[in-house]
Amino acid sequence: MFPIPDTQKTLFEHGGRGNASLYFSRMTAWNEIGQSVKKSDNTIEILGVAINKRLASNADVLNRIHERQTDILKTTALQGGMVWELTATLSSPFVSGLGSGHPTETGFILDRNTGLPCIPASAIKGVLRLACGLHIEQTEPDSVKEQRDKNGQSTGQWEIPDTHPLFRRYFGDTDTGKKDSVRGQIAFLDAFPAALPQDGRLFKTDIMNPHFGKYYAGEQEQGPLETESPIPVKFLAVNSGVQFVFRCLALPLPERAADEPDAGVFSPFDEQDEKKVQALFEIACTRLGFGGKTSVGYGHLTATAMKTTADFTEWGPWLRKLEHAQDWATLNLLQNEQEAAGWKNKPGITGALQAARKRLCENWLHTLDAIDDWGKICQRILDSKEAEDWRQEEGVAEAVKAVFERVRSNFPKKWTKERDDRCREWLKPTGILWSNPGGPDEIDPVPPAPELEKRIRYLKNFGEYISAKLDIAALTLSEAQALQEQFKKWGCHDKKAKGDKPKHWQALQKRLRELKEQGT
């Protein structure tokens, strides 16, 4: 028997379709035994078969969920935000809501609207916050503090304060009543299966065997006895091998100046944040698990595919090629391709180019150790377009000068004034002087770049500029022009620039106008 009106029972059973969540909560079979009723022993198996059958017809619903969530990530990525999408495979069964109200006393939380199994966004956030704690413990052991009670006595426990910047940055403050409390900057979406299994076996019947029921129920004073008979308890679980798709996105807070309190919590998300969130998902899937009974191995997953911001933009494939560029020619080719496509101001482009240039430049610098004669100097440096391209990068001029000096000292008899002149000419644009051996330095007719101008050109991002606390009103023309080039790299001139970038850009333009009027 079913304790619901026959009309509802007919609707639930009609055609083997309908909402699996409603079916699971209402279609528990009972047997009448005299004046009492008892749940059927095979109720869970019956419900599992019925739910699998109903979910098999929900493929279109699941596809629409994924389309909507993917559209959210695409929109965020195209607007300059950071997003993540992880597809992970269950390496063990997944259960959720065993303790929730259900006639069988072994419930399962299904999405109310679709009837599909899902991992709620709030649960994902909780697991990743715990994963964040493990990450902090691994990377910042000094952040783990001994817990103390109100009297200052040790409790024997260790903790990471909720006020740790990474907790606040990603997940927000736990005490939301504080005046300076902040929300977390990562928004999570519910995780759904990537697809419904073709064999129709999304759910399976699992079993737990409590051996000491009377002891756990408090029905005996002595401890657990081996004489008790185990009573199998059946419950539903999502089969191992099913893939779930996790999605989240960054919703940044307004940026603060570097000298303001907790500025790091508010700073823009960058490449390091992208890697950290990926690391948190790895810890959450493999070490912690999702859902119930994780301590005995349920709900663990293996990451099979991770997509990040670049994968959700039209220039994403180009960024991937840039990440794998191995030589200067490929870098130039990709840079020309980017300029032709008009992607210069697209999110992530400038940073990716700078990172690629730095990586390839460092690789090139390592090759300088093999230069041991004048012919190689000419081939690899003086006559090389690649060396000319790297010339203004940080550390390059100093490394090249060291090569010149090494070869000159190894072959002093072969070294000529013409060679000195060529070395001096190559170093001239960098502001580094080249001297004759054993004699007075020859002063280059072009003065070296002032120290402040060099410092400005070495700034890596807007945050470093803020930390440097430069006085724009006191800049010379060459210093102001150098800063203007940097501001353009960081997008300060862009109409969509956020935080203090527009303010500093306007201040710099004002200073340039003043210098122009002064004729300097």
C-alpha positions as a printed NumPy array, in Angstrom:
array([[  0.   ,   0.   ,   0.   ],
       [  0.952,   3.635,  -0.484],
       [ -0.322,   6.219,   2.056],
       [ -1.23 ,   8.772,  -0.615],
       [ -4.438,   9.326,  -2.652],
       [ -4.872,   6.939,  -5.578],
       [ -4.998,   9.86 ,  -8.012],
       [ -1.5  ,  10.959,  -6.943],
       [ -0.209,   7.39 ,  -7.094],
       [ -1.548,   7.064, -10.649],
       [  0.126,  10.306, -11.678],
       [  3.466,   9.277, -10.149],
       [  3.417,   5.932, -11.913],
       [  2.151,   7.219, -15.275],
       [  4.534,   6.305, -18.077],
       [  7.53 ,   5.908, -15.805],
       [  8.253,   9.63 , -16.127],
       [  8.038,  12.603, -13.788],
       [ 10.028,  14.222, -11.003],
       [ 12.227,  11.653,  -9.237],
       [ 12.49 ,  13.833,  -6.131],
       [  8.705,  13.799,  -5.644],
       [  8.535,  10.082,  -6.385],
       [ 11.272,   9.237,  -3.864],
       [  9.684,  11.199,  -1.032],
       [  6.12 ,   9.831,  -1.501],
       [  6.178,   6.39 ,  -3.065],
       [  7.391,   4.283,  -0.144],
       [  5.551,   0.937,  -0.117],
       [  4.057,  -0.384,   3.167],
       [  2.668,  -3.802,   4.062],
       [ -0.413,  -4.176,   6.266],
       [  0.196,  -6.75 ,   8.996],
       [ -2.883,  -7.12 ,  11.134],
       [ -3.566,  -3.796,  12.77 ],
       [ -0.134,  -2.39 ,  11.957],
       [  1.859,  -1.483,   8.893],
       [  5.498,  -2.142,   8.068],
       [  7.764,  -0.854,   5.357],
       [  8.5  ,  -3.346,   2.625],
       [ 11.962,  -4.87 ,   3.038],
       [ 12.871,  -4.116,  -0.563],
       [ 11.539,  -0.532,  -0.63 ],
       [ 14.959,   1.021,  -1.335],
       [ 15.572,  -1.308,  -4.293],
       [ 12.132,  -0.519,  -5.711],
       [ 12.679,   3.216,  -5.307],
       [ 16.147,   2.991,  -6.884],
       [ 14.821,   1.207,  -9.986],
       [ 11.937,   3.688, -10.322],
       [ 14.211,   6.725,  -9.943],
       [ 16.731,   5.432, -12.493],
       [ 13.867,   4.923, -14.923],
       [ 12.514,   8.452, -14.43 ],
       [ 15.918,  10.13 , -14.629],
       [ 16.65 ,   8.39 , -17.927],
       [ 14.122,  10.722, -19.568],
       [ 15.723,  13.846, -18.035],
       [ 18.722,  14.135, -20.354],
       [ 17.322,  17.29 , -21.978],
       [ 16.739,  18.898, -18.578],
       [ 20.317,  18.115, -17.539],
       [ 21.677,  19.53 , -20.811],
       [ 19.799,  22.791, -20.273],
       [ 21.248,  23.094, -16.764],
       [ 24.758,  22.741, -18.156],
       [ 24.019,  25.241, -20.939],
       [ 22.786,  27.845, -18.447],
       [ 25.752,  27.365, -16.143],
       [ 28.206,  27.462, -19.052],
       [ 26.618,  30.707, -20.29 ],
       [ 27.204,  32.23 , -16.837],
       [ 30.893,  31.334, -17.013],
       [ 31.233,  32.595, -20.605],
       [ 29.625,  35.932, -19.76 ],
       [ 31.869,  36.354, -16.718],
       [ 35.015,  35.453, -18.676],
       [ 34.198,  37.84 , -21.534],
       [ 33.696,  40.637, -19.002],
       [ 37.174,  40.061, -17.602],
       [ 36.241,  37.817, -14.682],
       [ 37.914,  34.572, -13.649],
       [ 36.06 ,  31.244, -13.858],
       [ 36.689,  27.54 , -13.254],
       [ 34.995,  24.358, -14.47 ],
       [ 36.105,  20.984, -13.113],
       [ 34.832,  17.673, -14.415],
       [ 35.568,  14.915, -11.905],
       [ 34.752,  11.203, -11.825],
       [ 33.452,   9.463,  -8.71 ],
       [ 36.052,   6.972,  -7.553],
       [ 33.626,   5.775,  -4.857],
       [ 29.804,   5.974,  -4.466],
       [ 28.248,   9.301,  -3.498],
       [ 25.549,   9.706,  -0.851],
       [ 23.866,  12.86 ,   0.37 ],
       [ 21.212,  13.459,   3.017],
       [ 21.121,  10.042,   4.693],
       [ 19.794,  11.701,   7.825],
       [ 17.124,  13.724,   6.06 ],
       [ 13.479,  12.939,   6.737],
       [ 12.253,   9.917,   4.8  ],
       [  9.973,   6.979,   5.659],
       [ 12.852,   4.533,   5.15 ],
       [ 15.028,   6.617,   7.526],
       [ 17.727,   6.612,   4.856],
       [ 17.047,   9.649,   2.7  ],
       [ 18.826,  11.153,  -0.265],
       [ 18.787,  14.814,  -1.276],
       [ 17.689,  15.254,  -4.892],
       [ 17.291,  18.567,  -6.671],
       [ 13.737,  19.672,  -5.923],
       [ 12.947,  20.987,  -9.409],
       [ 14.585,  18.381, -11.624],
       [ 14.864,  15.332,  -9.373],
       [ 18.529,  14.986, -10.35 ],
       [ 21.243,  14.229,  -7.806],
       [ 23.35 ,  17.321,  -7.18 ],
       [ 25.959,  18.704,  -4.828],
       [ 24.6  ,  22.027,  -3.532],
       [ 26.756,  25.125,  -3.95 ],
       [ 26.784,  25.669,  -0.18 ],
       [ 28.2  ,  22.169,   0.37 ],
       [ 30.909,  22.722,  -2.263],
       [ 31.877,  26.001,  -0.607],
       [ 32.151,  24.283,   2.775],
       [ 34.371,  21.48 ,   1.495],
       [ 36.623,  23.877,  -0.416],
       [ 36.961,  26.072,   2.666],
       [ 38.202,  23.038,   4.577],
       [ 40.515,  22.247,   1.656],
       [ 41.771,  25.824,   1.913],
       [ 42.678,  25.173,   5.549],
       [ 44.706,  22.12 ,   4.521],
       [ 46.376,  24.156,   1.778],
       [ 47.333,  26.869,   4.281],
       [ 48.656,  24.241,   6.697],
       [ 50.89 ,  22.861,   3.915],
       [ 52.129,  26.156,   2.505],
       [ 52.054,  28.422,   5.585],
       [ 52.689,  26.246,   8.675],
       [ 53.26 ,  29.354,  10.813],
       [ 49.594,  30.275,  10.315],
       [ 48.486,  27.25 ,  12.359],
       [ 48.011,  28.502,  15.932],
       [ 47.535,  26.681,  19.205],
       [ 43.93 ,  27.03 ,  20.348],
       [ 43.38 ,  28.59 ,  23.764],
       [ 40.318,  28.973,  25.98 ],
       [ 39.016,  32.184,  27.547],
       [ 41.59 ,  31.879,  30.351],
       [ 44.456,  31.6  ,  27.904],
       [ 45.014,  27.919,  28.587],
       [ 45.866,  25.534,  25.766],
       [ 43.026,  23.261,  24.67 ],
       [ 45.399,  20.819,  23.011],
       [ 43.91 ,  21.717,  19.626],
       [ 45.401,  23.64 ,  16.725],
       [ 43.557,  25.972,  14.385],
       [ 43.865,  28.446,  11.558],
       [ 42.109,  31.716,  12.477],
       [ 38.999,  32.549,  10.477],
       [ 40.601,  35.928,   9.844],
       [ 43.339,  34.415,   7.652],
       [ 43.47 ,  36.55 ,   4.452],
       [ 42.93 ,  33.566,   2.142],
       [ 39.777,  32.504,   4.026],
       [ 38.435,  36.048,   3.859],
       [ 39.454,  36.551,   0.214],
       [ 37.815,  33.404,  -1.144],
       [ 35.018,  32.594,   1.32 ],
       [ 34.346,  35.761,   3.302],
       [ 34.082,  36.365,   7.049],
       [ 32.275,  33.869,   9.26 ],
       [ 31.265,  36.713,  11.561],
       [ 29.108,  38.777,   9.229],
       [ 28.06 ,  41.174,  11.983],
       [ 31.402,  42.964,  12.08 ],
       [ 31.635,  46.434,  10.591],
       [ 34.547,  45.437,   8.344],
       [ 33.245,  41.974,   7.398],
       [ 33.514,  41.012,   3.723],
       [ 31.765,  38.52 ,   1.491],
       [ 33.677,  35.775,  -0.25 ],
       [ 34.852,  36.547,  -3.768],
       [ 34.22 ,  33.061,  -5.176],
       [ 30.638,  32.164,  -6.12 ],
       [ 29.83 ,  28.463,  -6.504],
       [ 27.172,  26.846,  -8.667],
       [ 25.417,  23.566,  -7.882],
       [ 27.277,  20.546,  -9.289],
       [ 25.289,  18.114, -11.449],
       [ 26.23 ,  14.888, -13.254],
       [ 27.985,  15.574, -16.545],
       [ 25.615,  13.135, -18.256],
       [ 23.2  ,  10.353, -17.394],
       [ 24.713,   6.837, -17.673],
       [ 23.7  ,   5.078, -20.875],
       [ 22.88 ,   1.895, -18.972],
       [ 20.344,   3.833, -16.855],
       [ 22.088,   2.923, -13.628],
       [ 22.76 ,   6.295, -12.033],
       [ 21.753,   5.005,  -8.591],
       [ 22.55 ,   1.741,  -6.905],
       [ 21.432,   0.167,  -3.631],
       [ 24.135,   0.171,  -0.989],
       [ 24.144,  -1.315,   2.474],
       [ 25.516,  -0.667,   5.968],
       [ 25.521,  -3.321,   8.661],
       [ 25.404,  -1.936,  12.232],
       [ 26.361,  -4.839,  14.545],
       [ 25.464,  -3.194,  17.843],
       [ 22.005,  -1.712,  17.301],
       [ 20.818,  -2.005,  20.902],
       [ 23.988,  -0.397,  22.211],
       [ 23.718,   2.551,  19.797],
       [ 20.024,   2.914,  20.634],
       [ 20.81 ,   3.042,  24.356],
       [ 18.76 ,  -0.068,  25.102],
       [ 21.471,  -1.814,  27.153],
       [ 23.711,  -0.616,  29.95 ],
       [ 26.744,  -2.766,  29.187],
       [ 28.984,  -2.143,  26.214],
       [ 28.472,  -3.505,  22.693],
       [ 28.052,  -7.292,  22.64 ],
       [ 29.125,  -9.649,  19.872],
       [ 25.948, -11.644,  20.496],
       [ 23.78 ,  -9.085,  18.706],
       [ 22.661,  -9.84 ,  15.176],
       [ 23.593,  -7.299,  12.478],
       [ 20.625,  -5.564,  10.913],
       [ 21.324,  -4.549,   7.293],
       [ 20.262,  -1.002,   6.434],
       [ 19.856,  -0.26 ,   2.738],
       [ 20.256,   3.161,   1.167],
       [ 20.634,   4.749,  -2.264],
       [ 23.997,   5.932,  -3.613],
       [ 25.164,   7.38 ,  -6.916],
       [ 27.343,   4.82 ,  -8.667],
       [ 31.097,   5.263,  -8.817],
       [ 32.245,   6.199, -12.315],
       [ 29.609,   8.938, -12.682],
       [ 31.093,  12.329, -13.563],
       [ 30.082,  15.572, -11.826],
       [ 30.759,  19.069, -13.154],
       [ 31.779,  21.745, -10.629],
       [ 31.64 ,  25.397, -11.657],
       [ 32.563,  28.596,  -9.84 ],
       [ 33.47 ,  32.187, -10.678],
       [ 35.193,  35.146,  -9.084],
       [ 33.03 ,  38.114,  -8.107],
       [ 35.699,  40.654,  -7.016],
       [ 35.274,  43.271,  -4.347],
       [ 36.262,  46.9  ,  -5.082],
       [ 40.056,  47.136,  -5.131],
       [ 41.836,  48.953,  -2.307],
       [ 45.111,  50.855,  -2.381],
       [ 48.148,  48.818,  -1.379],
       [ 48.695,  50.885,   1.794],
       [ 45.145,  50.359,   3.093],
       [ 44.351,  47.688,   5.716],
       [ 43.745,  44.162,   4.354],
       [ 44.544,  45.316,   0.813],
       [ 45.527,  41.764,  -0.146],
       [ 41.996,  40.532,   0.544],
       [ 40.643,  42.996,  -2.037],
       [ 43.358,  42.825,  -4.702],
       [ 42.342,  41.641,  -8.201],
       [ 42.404,  37.918,  -8.925],
       [ 45.459,  36.843, -10.88 ],
       [ 47.264,  33.766, -12.157],
       [ 48.186,  32.678,  -8.619],
       [ 44.522,  32.668,  -7.571],
       [ 43.657,  30.59 , -10.624],
       [ 46.231,  27.974,  -9.607],
       [ 45.226,  28.028,  -5.94 ],
       [ 41.56 ,  27.346,  -6.649],
       [ 42.583,  24.418,  -8.849],
       [ 44.721,  23.114,  -5.975],
       [ 41.776,  23.448,  -3.566],
       [ 39.553,  21.374,  -5.853],
       [ 42.261,  18.719,  -6.057],
       [ 42.449,  18.502,  -2.25 ],
       [ 38.651,  18.528,  -1.904],
       [ 38.135,  15.717,  -4.424],
       [ 40.924,  13.358,  -3.424],
       [ 41.44 ,  13.946,   0.307],
       [ 38.108,  15.169,   1.636],
       [ 35.258,  14.064,  -0.608],
       [ 31.721,  15.405,  -0.958],
       [ 28.446,  14.314,   0.604],
       [ 28.024,  11.851,   3.501],
       [ 30.183,   9.021,   4.85 ],
       [ 33.364,  10.574,   3.438],
       [ 35.332,   9.332,   6.452],
       [ 34.823,   5.755,   5.229],
       [ 35.654,   6.581,   1.622],
       [ 32.383,   7.72 ,   0.045],
       [ 32.171,  10.773,  -2.22 ],
       [ 35.778,  10.868,  -3.405],
       [ 36.507,  11.935,  -6.982],
       [ 39.317,  12.029,  -9.504],
       [ 39.722,  15.198, -11.569],
       [ 39.492,  14.425, -15.277],
       [ 39.361,  17.901, -16.872],
       [ 39.852,  21.451, -15.617],
       [ 38.808,  24.459, -17.673],
       [ 39.735,  27.985, -16.674],
       [ 38.94 ,  31.486, -17.911],
       [ 40.774,  31.165, -21.22 ],
       [ 38.631,  28.198, -22.247],
       [ 35.473,  30.332, -22.188],
       [ 36.611,  33.099, -24.556],
       [ 37.12 ,  33.206, -28.318],
       [ 40.793,  33.984, -27.741],
       [ 41.169,  31.056, -25.318],
       [ 42.855,  28.712, -27.857],
       [ 45.33 ,  31.499, -28.67 ],
       [ 46.182,  31.847, -24.958],
       [ 46.741,  28.102, -24.72 ],
       [ 49.15 ,  28.228, -27.671],
       [ 50.937,  31.146, -26.011],
       [ 51.366,  29.143, -22.812],
       [ 53.107,  26.397, -24.782],
       [ 55.263,  28.656, -26.982],
       [ 58.856,  27.442, -26.803],
       [ 60.768,  29.961, -28.903],
       [ 60.993,  33.634, -29.806],
       [ 59.746,  33.132, -33.392],
       [ 56.553,  31.462, -32.189],
       [ 56.008,  34.238, -29.655],
       [ 56.306,  36.922, -32.348],
       [ 53.988,  34.982, -34.654],
       [ 51.355,  34.715, -31.908],
       [ 51.753,  38.386, -31.026],
       [ 51.133,  39.348, -34.665],
       [ 48.104,  37.046, -34.737],
       [ 46.727,  38.72 , -31.604],
       [ 47.225,  42.212, -33.023],
       [ 45.52 ,  41.23 , -36.278],
       [ 42.536,  39.869, -34.345],
       [ 42.258,  43.06 , -32.27 ],
       [ 42.531,  41.291, -28.909],
       [ 45.045,  43.689, -27.369],
       [ 42.701,  44.888, -24.627],
       [ 40.911,  41.602, -24.043],
       [ 41.063,  40.141, -20.493],
       [ 44.189,  38.156, -19.805],
       [ 46.002,  39.048, -23.041],
       [ 48.523,  41.532, -21.625],
       [ 49.354,  39.413, -18.604],
       [ 49.758,  36.268, -20.7  ],
       [ 52.093,  38.024, -23.138],
       [ 54.203,  39.403, -20.308],
       [ 54.413,  35.971, -18.689],
       [ 55.371,  34.316, -21.983],
       [ 58.028,  36.95 , -22.698],
       [ 59.496,  36.547, -19.219],
       [ 59.558,  32.74 , -19.519],
       [ 61.201,  32.708, -22.95 ],
       [ 63.609,  35.482, -21.989],
       [ 64.743,  33.462, -18.958],
       [ 65.232,  30.436, -21.216],
       [ 67.323,  32.573, -23.578],
       [ 69.435,  33.911, -20.707],
       [ 70.357,  30.347, -19.743],
       [ 71.87 ,  29.852, -23.208],
       [ 74.349,  32.698, -22.66 ],
       [ 76.527,  30.447, -20.494],
       [ 77.549,  28.545, -23.644],
       [ 78.94 ,  31.645, -25.392],
       [ 82.736,  31.384, -25.246],
       [ 84.065,  33.324, -28.248],
       [ 83.48 ,  36.439, -30.349],
       [ 81.776,  34.546, -33.169],
       [ 79.061,  33.292, -30.834],
       [ 78.659,  36.786, -29.369],
       [ 77.938,  38.095, -32.865],
       [ 75.628,  35.212, -33.748],
       [ 73.635,  35.028, -30.489],
       [ 73.657,  38.698, -29.395],
       [ 74.994,  41.442, -31.645],
       [ 73.372,  40.217, -34.898],
       [ 70.335,  38.569, -33.309],
       [ 66.842,  40.058, -33.569],
       [ 65.843,  37.891, -30.614],
       [ 68.552,  39.406, -28.386],
       [ 67.477,  42.883, -29.48 ],
       [ 63.901,  42.042, -28.521],
       [ 64.96 ,  40.923, -25.051],
       [ 67.391,  43.833, -24.523],
       [ 65.078,  45.953, -22.335],
       [ 63.89 ,  43.042, -20.2  ],
       [ 65.004,  43.044, -16.573],
       [ 68.45 ,  41.521, -16.026],
       [ 69.259,  40.998, -19.711],
       [ 71.679,  43.881, -20.207],
       [ 73.639,  42.937, -17.069],
       [ 73.868,  39.296, -18.203],
       [ 74.999,  40.277, -21.713],
       [ 77.629,  42.648, -20.322],
       [ 78.963,  39.767, -18.21 ],
       [ 79.297,  37.652, -21.387],
       [ 81.207,  40.449, -23.144],
       [ 83.57 ,  40.797, -20.173],
       [ 84.105,  37.036, -19.9  ],
       [ 85.048,  36.578, -23.573],
       [ 87.229,  39.705, -23.54 ],
       [ 89.166,  38.471, -20.504],
       [ 89.612,  35.008, -22.07 ],
       [ 90.947,  36.401, -25.38 ],
       [ 92.64 ,  39.735, -24.528],
       [ 95.071,  39.616, -27.468],
       [ 92.312,  39.147, -30.028],
       [ 90.097,  41.85 , -28.557],
       [ 90.01 ,  45.07 , -30.562],
       [ 88.654,  48.584, -30.212],
       [ 86.051,  47.734, -32.871],
       [ 84.747,  44.983, -30.628],
       [ 84.518,  47.412, -27.726],
       [ 82.598,  49.817, -29.928],
       [ 80.081,  47.146, -30.948],
       [ 79.551,  46.065, -27.331],
       [ 79.13 ,  49.698, -26.255],
       [ 76.648,  50.345, -29.06 ],
       [ 74.528,  47.294, -28.126],
       [ 74.395,  48.293, -24.44 ],
       [ 73.747,  52.   , -25.107],
       [ 69.887,  51.862, -25.128],
       [ 69.899,  50.108, -21.737],
       [ 71.898,  52.862, -20.021],
       [ 74.736,  50.499, -19.043],
       [ 78.275,  51.787, -19.736],
       [ 80.994,  49.762, -21.429],
       [ 84.613,  50.544, -20.465],
       [ 88.023,  49.849, -21.981],
       [ 90.071,  47.276, -20.053],
       [ 92.794,  48.701, -17.842],
       [ 91.959,  52.302, -18.748],
       [ 89.526,  55.074, -17.859],
       [ 85.842,  54.501, -18.57 ],
       [ 84.69 ,  55.942, -21.847],
       [ 81.665,  58.055, -21.055],
       [ 78.87 ,  57.228, -23.442],
       [ 77.562,  60.309, -25.223],
       [ 74.018,  59.178, -24.411],
       [ 73.448,  59.414, -20.632],
       [ 72.093,  56.302, -18.943],
       [ 68.448,  56.133, -17.994],
       [ 67.843,  57.768, -14.588],
       [ 67.401,  55.346, -11.709],
       [ 63.734,  56.23 , -11.159],
       [ 62.93 ,  55.712, -14.831],
       [ 64.526,  52.252, -14.697],
       [ 62.537,  51.438, -11.543],
       [ 59.347,  52.455, -13.316],
       [ 60.099,  50.207, -16.295],
       [ 60.745,  47.262, -13.976],
       [ 57.352,  47.533, -12.241],
       [ 55.407,  44.348, -12.964],
       [ 51.85 ,  45.441, -12.184],
       [ 49.636,  48.199, -10.808],
       [ 49.946,  46.812,  -7.288],
       [ 53.741,  47.225,  -7.375],
       [ 53.263,  50.775,  -8.662],
       [ 51.005,  51.584,  -5.683],
       [ 53.529,  50.056,  -3.289],
       [ 56.309,  52.192,  -4.811],
       [ 54.391,  55.361,  -3.748],
       [ 55.626,  57.453,  -6.693],
       [ 54.869,  61.173,  -6.721],
       [ 53.401,  61.755, -10.177],
       [ 53.569,  65.528,  -9.772],
       [ 57.374,  65.343,  -9.42 ],
       [ 58.118,  63.124, -12.435],
       [ 60.376,  64.275, -15.268],
       [ 59.255,  63.911, -18.884],
       [ 61.131,  60.638, -19.48 ],
       [ 59.851,  59.221, -16.173],
       [ 56.275,  60.248, -16.96 ],
       [ 56.487,  58.727, -20.436],
       [ 57.855,  55.485, -18.993],
       [ 54.987,  55.375, -16.496],
       [ 52.486,  56.059, -19.262],
       [ 53.754,  53.013, -21.153],
       [ 53.319,  50.891, -18.028],
       [ 49.819,  52.262, -17.362],
       [ 48.808,  51.28 , -20.898],
       [ 50.079,  47.734, -20.311],
       [ 47.978,  47.527, -17.129],
       [ 44.86 ,  48.901, -18.819],
       [ 44.689,  52.072, -16.704],
       [ 43.608,  54.053, -19.774],
       [ 40.745,  51.676, -20.531],
       [ 37.238,  53.049, -20.013],
       [ 36.419,  49.869, -18.087],
       [ 39.415,  50.192, -15.751],
       [ 38.456,  49.611, -12.135],
       [ 39.625,  50.808,  -8.729],
       [ 42.183,  53.62 ,  -8.611],
       [ 43.528,  53.045, -12.121],
       [ 41.478,  55.821, -13.814],
       [ 42.405,  58.298, -11.091],
       [ 46.135,  57.696, -11.486],
       [ 45.869,  57.733, -15.278],
       [ 44.219,  61.173, -15.163],
       [ 46.867,  62.459, -12.738],
       [ 49.61 ,  61.297, -15.116],
       [ 47.953,  62.984, -18.126],
       [ 47.78 ,  66.189, -16.153],
       [ 51.516,  65.959, -15.374],
       [ 52.362,  65.297, -19.045],
       [ 50.383,  68.392, -20.083],
       [ 52.266,  70.468, -17.512],
       [ 55.627,  69.229, -18.807],
       [ 54.565,  69.972, -22.378],
       [ 53.576,  73.533, -21.45 ],
       [ 56.928,  73.972, -19.669],
       [ 58.703,  72.78 , -22.804],
       [ 60.564,  70.047, -20.925]])
